[in-house]
Amino acid sequence: MEKQKTVVVGLSGGVDSSVAAYLLKQQGYNVVGLFMLNWEETDPNGNCSAEADFEDVKRVANKIGIPYYTVNYAKEYNEKVFSYLLDEYKKGYTPNPDVLCNREIKFGPFLQHAISLGADYIATGHYCKRVDRNGKAYLYKSHDKLKDQTYFLNQLNQNQLNKTLFPLADIDKTEVRKIAKKLDLVTAEKKDSTGICFIGERNFKNFLKNYLPAKKGDILDLHGNKLGEHDGVMYYTIGQSKGLNLGGKNGYEGRWAVVDKDVKKNILYVTAGDDDALYSTACYVTEFNWIADEQTENFKAKAKLRYRQPDIDVDVEVINHTTLKLNFATKQKAVAVGQFAVLYAEDGMCYGGGRINELVKFKSSAKS
């Protein structure tokens, strides 16, 4: 008789990981739940913000009949993810901590810990699909294209992917909630988590102020005219139009948008309306991670330059094995250095992703 395989599921206290654990148990696996504490913070009443999630994990685990444990990776998260996030913001870039969190925590020490417990696999509630072919594991988009989360998993390697199961690959979010409701799980109606991985949803500007002190400076248009004052260039993203308080400046009643940042001079540059200076025709991507098959010749692909953004057509120039140039089929608005560009084949296979390092602007945003 074949030995029952053990899967350690990362239980977050949300509906997706709850149903993922249930489905794996139904498939005959020996399922163990593991809750990761990666961010330690108390609210104004002195309560740990992760306690409520862990209570939900306990209720779910008891309901579906699996053992559960907790592990603290707050130190690793702070060193490998949060410090990177702050460093990128200091430089004026727009990082994506969720991608780093997956690479450095969920599929790093979490995976190693699970293996040390005797696990054959780990599993998560991500919406994506693993396909095994010719001795390799490939990452594909999930059945639910609206919830697909391959973007956040673009840094996975073969060792990590070979050890991971994605139980939600072929069902959609509506079905997940139906299953949770039928089981009467406490997470069935729980709101989806948003915001920074493990830190959660909050006023991000106010949150950053706790770690990056505000330094006010000038807001200038592209001709060098002063329009107002900003609270600190690191708090703003390229393309941002809210919170600038520039209505009616220079006689323009429409929205102004952030087009550039000069960190050294502490200047925020804006432009009026849908200016060409907000657009790029290409970008350079560095530290590209090939999940399965590295491409050595130029090729065509679909690219996602930011999560929730539709895929775009690109011609990919392979400069070296980790550096690519993506030439956009149509100009793209508000592409941000620091974000990840993720590449896909026509059939939804994810090649991998890398950091957007430099833009080729449609129109120069040089200040005169």
Secondary structure, 3 states (H helix, E strand, C coil): CCCCCEEEEECCCCHHHHHHHHHHHHCCCEEEEEEEECCCCECCCCCECCHHHHHHHHHHHHHHCCCEEEEECHHHHHHHHHHHHHHHHHCCCCCCHHHHHHHHHHCCHHHHHHHHCCCCEEECCCCEEEEEECCEEEEEECCCCCCCCHHHHCCCCHHHHHCEECCCCCCCHHHHHHHHHHCCCCCCCCCCCCCECCCECCCHHHHHHCCCCCCCEEEEECCCCEEEEECCHHHCCCCCCCCCCCCCHHHCCCCEEEEEEECCCCEEEEEECCCHHHEEEEEEEEEEEECCCCCCCCEEEEEECCCCCCCEEEEEEEEECCEEEEEEEEEEECCCCCCEEEEECCCCEEEEEEEEEEEEECCCCCCC
